[in-house]
Amino acid sequence: MFRAGSWRLQVIHSWTNQSLKSCRHHQQYHRSLSTSLNVNMSKTDKLTEKERPPFNYNEAFRVTESPQPNFKPGTGGAGSEFLQDWRKKGDDVGYTTVDPEKTEPRNLYRLLIGGVIPRPIAFVSSIAENGTHNLAPFSYFNVIGHDPPLLIISCSKPGPDKDKDTAANIRANKTFTVNIISEPFVDNANWTSVNAPRDVDEWFGSGLTMEKSTLVAPPRVKESAFSMECELWKDIDLVKPNAQPTGVLIIGLIKLIHVRNDILIHPEDANVDSGARPFTVDPAKLRAVSRMGGITYGRIGEGFETPRPVWNEVKDVYSSKSTTEDKKGTETSGGGPVDDGLTGGKM
């Protein structure tokens, strides 16, 4: 049985040679973002692809201990060599500060999708007003609530008065499905990101199977082990101050969820002691993929449990901290507390 927790990613598709060189050479990295990040990520270096090891179909999700299994609150992670090395690396190499207002949108895009990782992928099925089916992946996506159950997708706009097919279809017909992509069909799903004309049906090229939905018109992807039928809850144009719209925010109300039986922990199969709680999903069987930077996808390799702290069990940490500070304060000539570097902020 699996246990829920954090997890480790493994790369499926890697960067091109050109982008790797940009990362390897320190001086190149610190050049203007308009030059060091100017890499065409729509192309894959075939030679590099041949040099990569084959995909490991038998890789299994496993649970390990956390990076700091003996973590103690209030110590700053003093006992973790891993954390100390990480902090030292930051001090040694420093940071580059990027002002979005002074950065080209395409470079800001590359930076954000490379730094905000991993991102879940919404594989969205929609239907145009003329009946054409559309299928496309979006990594500006997440679930934003469970009561009511809501998800969010963001689509860029090809022009100030023009929506991408997916956004236009959802706005017109008010329904869509979101399907989670698993490893076995990630290449099929990636094909649907092609910049095809508006009247092209991406389903045909993908080779994936339409499965009739129960409540909404757009079909779900049969190969997906986790699909959601959605209604449009709200759509919002994303507009910079004193500028034209550059994107669309789609909030969807989840009407139905279809979960393949072998990945769902049913109530009768639940075992809280082993981490198998009812209505949870087994990540080892779902084999979901995520988006990273450039043209890179990630797979889940490992997970670890880090239980949430309970205030009544940890509040003494703060009591002891206050007592220590009061004691230090009485030892100073001014009678005030000594600044020990721990005050003035929140954990």
PyMOL commands that set and color helices and strands:
alter all, ss='L'
color gray80, all
select helices_A, chain A and resi 17-24+26-29+33-36+46-51+81-93+100-102+105-115+165-173+183-191+202-206+267-269+272-274+283-286+311-330
alter helices_A, ss='H'
color red, helices_A
select strands_A, chain A and resi 6-11+62-64+122-127+133-138+141-146+149-156+175-179+210-211+220-221+226-239+245-259+289-291+297-304
alter strands_A, ss='S'
color yellow, strands_A
deselect
rebuild
show_as cartoon
